[in-house]
């Protein structure tokens, strides 16, 4: 059993509320030719998720707000 703890973060940006969730990475599976993944933040919306950025444990919430807002401006509002 993993000791990973899922984190959630909500951000109001440009009048909309966005929900971000962290997911644990997965080890590589050579038999299926799948590369390893690191823990990452995902934007959740309408039952789907989009990878946003790698997760660093203990990130400051204000820093997350800034990074998520930049990502939203580049990928959602562009």
N, C-alpha and C positions, 0 to 999 in steps of 0.2 A: 504494500500500500504506500502510495506516495505522500510526502509531506507538503506537497504544493498547495498553496492557498489561492483560490480564485479571487481576484479583485474586481470591483466594479467602479465606474466613474461616470457621472452625468455632467454634461456641459451644455449650457445655454449659449448658443452662438447665432447671431443674426436672427434672433427672435424664435429660434427653434431649439428644442431639447434633443440632445444626442446622447445615446447610451453606449458606453464602451465597456468591454469585458475582457479580462486577461485569461488566456488559456495556456496550460502547461505544454511544453515542447514534447516531442516524441523522438525516441531513438531511431536511428537508421534501420531499415529492413533490407538487407542485401539480397535476400531471396526474391523480394518483389521490386527491387531496384528503386527503393524509396529513400530519399535523403533524410537525414536527421533535421528536426526543426527545433528552434529555441522558443522559450516562452514569449508570447506576443500579445499585444493589444489588438482587439477587433472591434469594429463598429457594428452594432447590432441594429437591424431595422427590418421590419416586415418578415420576420422569421428567417432572415439571411444574415450572414456575417461577412465582413470584408476586413482583411488584415491591414492594420494601420502601421504598426512599428514594433520592434522588439521591446520586451518589457525589462526594465531594470528594477530590481527589488528596492523598495524604500524611496522611490522618486517622490519629490515634493509635489503636492496637488496643484500648486500654482504653476509649476513647470509643466505638468501634464496638461493643464488647461491651455497653455501657450502652444505646446506641441500639437495637441489635438486640433486647436483652432487653425494652425498653419496647414495641417493635413486637410482639414475640411475645405479651406479656401482653395487649395490646389486641386482637390479631387472631387468635391461636391459642388462648389460654387463657381468653378472655373468656367 
